[in-house]
Amino acid sequence: MTAQKQGVSFITTLYNKQPYLDAVCRSLQCQEGEFDREFVFVDDGSDDNTAEELKRLTASWDNVAVVEQVNAGAADAHNVGAARASMPFLKFLDGDDVLTPRATTWLLDALEATGAGWAWGNLGKYSLNRTTPDGITSPTPVPKTPPSAEVMADPLAFFIRNIPANSTSLLVEKALYDRVGGCDERLRSPDYTLFLRLAAAAPAAHVAAPVGLVPMQAPGRLSGQKRRSRYESVLALRYLVAETPAISPTHRQQAMRRAVSRAWLFARRENGCGILSSHFLRLVRSRLPWPVNAVSLITASLAAFTEDGRIQRPISWRPPGSPPQPFIDGDPPATVP
């Protein structure tokens, strides 16, 4: 059976997204393609009537589930939605993003053409505009003809370097999502470790066109919180190196160098650190030819992003209700051998 003939579970995670619901739901209803579909919405403890408004908007839909839970973070909400899903493919959507009309079809076609286990596409921008028929205006051109799709040569190296998308851009086989453990609930963001876990586990197809649009202005998004989002990106690299023994020495080195470089650049720009700082010295250390402890070096780099210069992240940065992480909360400060 081809990918286009199989079903898709659309998983939308929301936390206080009531102003965006009309546009989000309209984009889901406008998805083109001949495939079975179900819609799973996870309201992650909203207090702005998101769940009530969502139920009103989807009252006439078929195959809809609205899951309400105490706030546990976006990563947890993604996993809850995936566990509730019953279709072979998962299509994620952040609660203030919208999908372009052919997004799911393009991603399914990419999987069928390449044999990859997951696919991702580009993201564009939009702004809410209640005067237009579709509820949004966007400066991002979206092609009407099918875009090109190709298997990435080295997806893990690519996503170690940068993750230029979020889960809205993803379509993944449910079996693969379950196999890699889904999103890492030790982080607030679902994106960093999900991309890294998928890239380490299976070939990826890239669709060279916008499959989703993110709002130009959306207060509260993690991407807009520099210190916390950078901290999580480096922590995700730390988990990759420490917990994925099967990755190659080259990828371990790439992850270490990327984490240390990201910390140094942030410390220089945001903290005013110079070349005598520990962050620059770690950067030099990561480039030297003799062996270093990659996990220790990455762990120490986390201090660049906290206000107090410690590797421990503030309680407000942790997912709600998350257990303490031993290396962050209990162990002595990292040392560089």
Backbone hydrogen bonds, N-H to C=O, Kabsch-Sander energy under -0.5 kcal/mol:
donor,donor_aa,acceptor,acceptor_aa,energy
5,K,2,T,-1.0
6,Q,2,T,-0.6
6,Q,3,A,-1.2
8,V,36,D,-2.4
9,S,89,F,-3.2
10,F,8,V,-0.6
10,F,38,E,-3.0
11,I,9,S,-0.7
11,I,91,K,-2.6
12,T,10,F,-0.6
12,T,40,V,-2.6
13,T,11,I,-0.5
13,T,93,L,-1.4
14,L,42,V,-2.7
20,Y,17,K,-1.8
21,L,17,K,-0.7
21,L,18,Q,-1.2
24,V,20,Y,-2.6
25,C,21,L,-2.9
26,R,22,D,-2.3
27,S,23,A,-2.1
28,L,24,V,-1.6
29,Q,25,C,-2.3
30,C,26,R,-1.5
31,Q,28,L,-1.3
32,E,101,P,-2.6
35,F,33,G,-1.0
38,E,8,V,-1.9
39,F,63,N,-3.1
40,V,10,F,-3.4
40,V,38,E,-0.5
41,F,39,F,-0.5
41,F,65,A,-3.0
42,V,12,T,-2.7
43,D,41,F,-0.6
43,D,67,V,-3.1
44,D,14,L,-3.2
44,D,42,V,-0.8
45,G,43,D,-1.7
45,G,69,Q,-0.7
53,E,49,N,-2.3
54,L,50,T,-2.6
55,K,51,A,-2.4
56,R,52,E,-1.7
57,L,53,E,-2.3
58,T,54,L,-1.9
59,A,56,R,-0.9
61,W,58,T,-1.6
65,A,39,F,-2.5
67,V,41,F,-3.6
67,V,65,A,-0.6
68,E,66,V,-0.5
69,Q,43,D,-2.2
75,A,188,R,-1.2
77,A,73,G,-2.1
78,H,74,A,-2.3
79,N,75,A,-1.9
80,V,76,D,-2.4
81,G,77,A,-2.3
82,A,78,H,-2.4
83,A,79,N,-2.3
84,R,80,V,-1.6
85,A,81,G,-1.2
89,F,7,G,-1.4
90,L,172,V,-2.9
91,K,9,S,-3.0
92,F,90,L,-0.5
92,F,170,L,-1.0
93,L,11,I,-2.1
95,G,13,T,-1.4
97,D,94,D,-1.7
98,V,213,L,-2.1
100,T,211,V,-1.6
103,A,100,T,-2.0
106,W,102,R,-2.8
107,L,103,A,-2.2
108,L,104,T,-2.6
109,D,105,T,-2.6
110,A,106,W,-2.0
111,L,107,L,-1.9
112,E,108,L,-2.3
113,A,109,D,-2.6
114,T,110,A,-2.0
115,G,111,L,-2.6
117,G,203,P,-1.2
118,W,203,P,-0.8
119,A,171,L,-2.8
120,W,205,A,-2.2
121,G,169,S,-1.3
122,N,207,V,-0.9
122,N,209,A,-1.7
124,G,212,G,-2.5
126,Y,214,V,-1.9
127,S,137,T,-2.8
129,N,135,G,-2.0
132,T,129,N,-1.4
135,G,132,T,-1.2
137,T,127,S,-2.3
140,T,125,K,-0.7
150,E,206,H,-1.7
152,M,204,A,-2.7
158,F,154,D,-2.0
159,F,155,P,-2.6
160,I,156,L,-2.0
161,R,157,A,-1.7
162,N,158,F,-1.9
169,S,166,N,-2.0
170,L,167,S,-1.7
171,L,119,A,-2.3
172,V,90,L,-2.1
173,E,117,G,-2.1
174,K,88,P,-3.0
177,Y,173,E,-2.4
178,D,174,K,-2.7
179,R,175,A,-1.8
180,V,176,L,-2.1
181,G,177,Y,-0.5
181,G,178,D,-0.7
182,G,177,Y,-2.0
185,E,183,C,-0.8
187,L,184,D,-1.8
194,L,190,P,-0.7
195,F,191,D,-2.5
196,L,192,Y,-1.9
197,R,193,T,-3.2
198,L,194,L,-2.5
199,A,195,F,-2.5
200,A,196,L,-1.9
201,A,197,R,-0.9
201,A,198,L,-0.7
202,A,198,L,-2.2
205,A,118,W,-2.1
206,H,150,E,-2.8
207,V,120,W,-2.7
208,A,148,S,-2.3
208,A,206,H,-0.6
209,A,207,V,-1.9
211,V,122,N,-2.8
212,G,122,N,-1.0
213,L,98,V,-2.8
214,V,124,G,-2.6
216,M,126,Y,-2.5
221,R,218,A,-1.5
224,G,221,R,-1.4
225,Q,222,L,-2.1
226,K,224,G,-0.9
229,S,225,Q,-2.9
230,R,226,K,-2.5
231,Y,227,R,-2.3
232,E,228,R,-2.3
233,S,229,S,-1.8
234,V,230,R,-2.0
235,L,231,Y,-2.6
236,A,232,E,-2.4
237,L,233,S,-1.3
238,R,234,V,-2.1
239,Y,235,L,-2.4
240,L,236,A,-2.1
241,V,237,L,-2.3
242,A,238,R,-2.6
243,E,239,Y,-2.3
244,T,240,L,-1.0
247,I,244,T,-1.7
252,R,248,S,-2.2
253,Q,249,P,-2.4
254,Q,250,T,-2.5
255,A,251,H,-2.6
256,M,252,R,-2.3
257,R,253,Q,-2.7
258,R,254,Q,-2.4
259,A,255,A,-2.4
260,V,256,M,-2.5
261,S,257,R,-2.4
262,R,258,R,-2.6
263,A,259,A,-2.1
264,W,260,V,-2.4
265,L,261,S,-2.5
266,F,262,R,-2.0
267,A,263,A,-2.8
268,R,264,W,-2.4
269,R,265,L,-2.3
270,E,266,F,-3.0
271,N,266,F,-0.8
271,N,267,A,-0.8
272,G,268,R,-0.5
273,C,267,A,-2.3
277,S,274,G,-1.8
281,L,277,S,-2.0
282,R,278,S,-2.1
283,L,279,H,-1.6
284,V,280,F,-2.3
285,R,281,L,-2.5
286,S,282,R,-2.3
287,R,283,L,-0.7
287,R,284,V,-1.2
288,L,284,V,-0.7
288,L,285,R,-0.8
294,A,292,V,-1.0
297,L,293,N,-2.3
298,I,294,A,-2.5
299,T,295,V,-2.6
300,A,296,S,-2.3
301,S,297,L,-1.3
302,L,298,I,-0.7
302,L,299,T,-1.2
303,A,300,A,-1.3
304,A,301,S,-1.8
305,F,302,L,-1.6
306,T,302,L,-0.5
309,G,306,T,-0.8
317,W,314,P,-1.6
318,R,314,P,-0.5
318,R,315,I,-1.4
322,S,319,P,-2.1
328,I,325,Q,-1.0
329,D,325,Q,-3.4
330,G,326,P,-2.2
331,D,326,P,-2.2
